[in-house]
C-alpha cells in the first residue's frame, strides 16, 4: 500500500494541472432503456486509491469492470486484451473479442473526429486511436470503441469508451476510469438525450460503507432537501463544473477573508482528494481550526497536509465544525469525515490567491452532490449515504 503522503503526491500534481487549464484559457450513442440508472460507489482504499469506484458491466455477455469516477475528465476507458503495457488490476482484463456487441470506431467516423485533442491518429487497421494524459502525468492510449454498458439494472447501448492497450503512471488496481465531466465524450453527455443532463452521487466516508451514483432525473430523491448554488461553466474548459465559494465558517463563526480572495473561482472535482484553497483563505482556516484544537498536541505534517494533530491515547476526538458558504446562500456544513483525514486537516493551500480552488472528494463525503447541468445548479444534501 502506498503511504498517505505518496497517494497525495499525485493529488498535488492533478490539482496543479486543473489550475493550469483555467489560467490558459454532446456525444452520439448512449441510448438508455430506463429513466435513471444507479450503481453503488465505494472508497477505493482496497485498490490502493483514495478516489471512488463503481462496478459496471461491459460487453455482451457483460463482464465486471471496477472504474474510478471522475468529474474532472470526459473520456472513459478500461484496460483491454491484448495489453502491451498495463498496470495490475483486480478483475480480468476486458476482452473485446469475447463481446458480441463490441465495435471499434473507424478513423473517418464523426465520433473519432469528436475526440479533438484526445484523438491519437489511426491504427494500421484504420481504427480510431485515443490518448488521455492526466494532470499527474499518467496516461492511457488505445482504440476508441463502443459496447453495451450495464449500470445496475439499466443498459446503455453504444457506450463510447477507450480500449486501453498502453498506459503508464497508474499505481492503483482499478480497471479503468469513468469520465463524468461536461465534455462531449463523458458518460453524462452520452446519456443526456435519454436520462437528461443531471446526475448525483454520494461518496461514503469509509471503505466499509456504501454510496451511490445516479444518472438522470435530478438524483435519486428529486431536488428537495438540497441546498443549491449556481453552476459555473467555461466554454474554454467545458469538462469542469464550477461553483463560487464565498466564505468559510469554523465553529459557527465566519472567517474574515476578503471576498476577492475567491475571485479565481472553484471547481467541484470527484477525482481530486484534498480541497485546495487560496493561501489567504487556507491560512485563516488553519489558524481558526488550530485555535479550536488546542487540547491536542501538534503533529508532524504529512505531505501536502500541514495542520496535523497528535491523537494518541484519545478514545474520542472533538473537532470544530467547518462550513463552506457558496453563492446564493448555500451553506454546506461538512461531515467530520470531510474535515480530518488520518490526523490532519484535510485542506491544502494553493501557491497563490490567483489560482483556482478545488473542492475535493474528502469534503464531499456523505453528501448527495447534485450536478444539474440542465438547470445550471450544484446541490448538496447532507447525510445521504
N, C-alpha and C positions, 0 to 999 in steps of 0.2 A: 504493500500500500504506500502511495506517495504521502509525504507529510502534508499537513495543512499549508505550510509555507510553500512547498513545491506546487501544490494544487492552485494556490492563489497567485503564483508567478504567472501562469498562463492567463489568469483573470486580469492581471495588470496589463499584459500585452493586448488583450482583447479590448479593454476599456480605452486604452490609448488609441487603438485603431478606429473605434467608433467615433471618438472625438475628432480624429483627423478627417474622417469622411465629411463631417459637418463644417470643419474650418475651411476645407477646399470647396467646398461647394456642395389586363385580365386574360388569364390563360384559357385556351380551349380545353376540351375534355372535362373531366370532373363531373360526370353525370351520376347523381346520387339517388338512392332509392327511398330515403326517408327524410322527414322534416328536420331531424337533427341527428347527431352522431356523438356518442360519448364513450370515452375509454378512461381507465384509471391512470393516474400519474403516481410516480414513486420517486423518492430521493435516491440518487444513483450511487450511494457510497459503496454498495456491494460490488459495483463495476468500476470502482476507483475514480468516481467523479462526484462533485458537489452540484452538478446540474441535474435536471429532472428528466425522467424516462417515461415513455409509453411503449406498450407492446401492441403491434398491429399484425394483421395477416397480409402477406403479399403473394400474388400469383394465384394460379389455379392448377392443382389444389393449393390452398393458402398455406404458407409456411410462416412461423412466428419470427418477427424481427423486433428487436428492442432498440428503440431510437431515442436520442436526445430531442427535446422540444426546444426550439429556438425562435423567439420573436425577432431576433436580430439578423436573420438571413432568410433567403427565399427558396433556393434550390434544395430539394430533399434528395437524399441518396442513401443507398445501402452498399455494403461490400458484396461483390459478386464473384462467382466462379467463372472462369479461372482468374485467380488474383495473383498478379506478379509481385505486388508489394502491399501487404495488408497488415494491420495490427491484429493481435489475437482477440477473439470475441467470444461471448458466452454461448451464442447459438451457432448452428451450422451456417456457413455462407449461403446466401441466396443463389440458387442455380437457375438462371433464366431458361436453360434448355429443358428444365422439368416443368415449366409453366406453359399451359396451352394458350394463355391469353397474353403472353409477353410479346412486345413489339418494339424493336429499336426504331428511332426516328431516322429518316433519311436526311442527308446533308441539305437537300433543297427544300425541306419542309418549312412551313411557317413557324412551327414550334421550335425548330432548330434556330431559325433566324432570331426568334424572340429572346434567346439566351443572351444576345448582345455581348457584353464584355466577358460573360462566363461561357461563351462558345469557345471551343478549342479545335476548330477545324474538322477534318474529315478522316475517317479511318480508311484503310486500303479497300474495305468492302463498302465504301460510301455511307457509313453510319455516322450520325451526328455525335461529335465528342464535346464534353463539357469539362470545365475546370472551375473549382471554387477554392479560393485561398482565404483563410480566416485571419482575424486580427492578431492571433498569437503565432502566426507563421505556418500553422498546419494547413494541409491542402488535400484535395481529392480530385481525381480525374478518371474519366471512363466514358461509357456510352450513354447518351441521353435517350430515355426509353419510356414506354408506358406499360402498365399492367393493372390488374384489379387490386384495389386496396380494401381490406376489411377493417373497419373501425367499429369495434364492438359488434352490434348486430346490423350495422349499416355497411353497404358496399359502395365504393367509389370506382366506377368503371373508367378506364383510360387515364388512370392517375399517372402524372408525369414525374419522373424521378431520374436520378443518375445511378447507373450501374457502375460502381466504383471498382476499377481494377488496379489502380495505383494510388496510395495515399501515404502521407508522412506527417509526423508530429502529433499523432493521437496516442495518448498513454492510458486511455481507459479501455474497457472491454465491451463497449456498446457496438451495435451492428451498423449504425449509421445515424443520420440526423433528419428530423422533420422540420422543414422551414415553415414558420408561421408568420413571416414578415408581410409587408404590404405590397411587395412587388408581384409581377405577373405570374412567376413560377411557383409561388408558395401554395401550400395546401389550402389556405384560406381563400386565395384568389381563384384557385381552380374550382372550388366548391361554391363560390359566391352565387352562381346562377341558380343553383337548386337550394342551397341552405341559407342564402342571404349573407351579407357582409358583416357578420358578427361571430365572435367566439369568446369563450371564457375558460378559465382554468382555476383550480385550487392546488397549490403546492404544499404538500404535507410537511410538518416540521421534523419528523424523524423517519428513519428507514423503515420502521415497523408500522407507520401509519400510511393511509392511502388518500389520494386526492382524485381529481378528475380533469379531463379536457373535454369540453363540449363545443362542437362546431354547430353553428346555426342558431336561429331564433335570437334570443338575447340571453344566452346562457340557460342553464337548466331550470332557473326559477323565475323567469321573466326579469323585469328590472326593478321590482320592489325590493326595498331593503338595501339598495346600493347608494353610497354617496358618489356623486359624479363630478367629473371635471372635463372641460373641453379637450378633445384630442387634437394635437397639432401635427400636421404633415408637411413634408418638404418635397417639392417636385424634383429637386436635385437628388435627394436621398429617399426614394419612396418606400424603402424597406422598413424604416423605423417609425415607431409610434411615439410621438412626443406629448409631453404634458408640461404645465408650468408650475413648478414648485415655487411657493411664495414665502413660506416661513417654516420654522421648526419649533416645537414645544418640548420642553423637558420638565417632567414633574408637574405638568399643567401650566407652566409659565412659558410665554413666548420669548424666544431669544432675540436680543436686539441686533439683528442682522439687516443691513440696508437692503431694500428690495432689489436694488440694481445688481447686487451680488449674483442673483439668479438669472440675470438677463440673457445669458448664453443659451438658456433652455435646458430641458431634461428629457431623456428618453426612458421608456419602460423597456427592460430587456431581461427576458427569462434566461438567457444564456450567459449573462454576467452574474457572478455570485455575490459580490460585495458592492453596496451602493457607493457611488463616487459623488462627492460634494465639492463645490468651490472651496478653496482652502480657508477663506474667511468664515464661511458657514461651518466647515468641519471643525475649525479650532474653537468656535463658540460652542458647538455641540459637545466636543470632547471635554472642554473646561467645565461646562454645566453638568455633564454626566459624572465626571470625576468628583465634583463637589457633592453629588448625591450618593457617592460610593466611598465616602471617607472611612467607613468601618472596615474596608477590605484593603490590605496592603497592595501596592502596585506590583506588577509582574513585568518580566522582560517582554518587549514587542515580539510579535510573531509575523515575520514577513511584512506585508503592507499594513498589518493591524498594529497600531502603536498605543492604543488605550486599553491596557490589559491589567488583570487583577489576579491576586493570589487567593483562590477559594479553598485552599487545602484545609481540611478539618471542619469545613462547614457542611452541616446536614441540609440546610436550605439557604438560598441566596435571595436577597431582596434588592430589586433594581428600580431606579426611577422610570416612570413612563416616558416614552418618546412618541411624538405625533408629528406627521408630515402634513402641512397645510398647502393645498393646491388651489389654483384659481377657481373661482366660482364657489368658494367657501367649503370645499371638500376637506374635511379633517379626517386623516387616517391614523388612528392610534395603533401603533404596531403591537403585534403579539410579542411576548417575551422572547420567543424563539427567533424573532426578527430583529432583536436588539443586540443580543450577545451570541457570538459564535465561539465555541470552545470556552475560553475565559476572557475574550476581548470584545470590545465594542465593534460591531460588525459594519463599520463605515470606514471609508478612507478619503483622504483629501486629494483633489486634482493638483496638477502642477501650478495652475494659476486660475484666477477667477473668470478668465475669458473662455475656459474650457467647458464643454458640455457636461452637464450632470447625468448620471445614470442611476436609475432605481433598479437594483439587482434582485436576484431571486430570494435571497435571505429575508429581505424586508417584505417581500410579497407573501411569505409563508402564512398559511391558514386563512387567507382572504380568497374569496372568489373575485378574481380580477377579470373584468369585462372589457373587451375591446369591441365596441360597437362602431365599426368603420362607417357603416351607412349613415348613422346619426351623428358621427363625429364626437363620440364621448368615450372616456375611460371611466369605469365604475369599480368600486371596491365594496364588498360585502363581507363583514367580519365573521369569523368563526364558521367558515363554510366547509372545512374538511378536518 
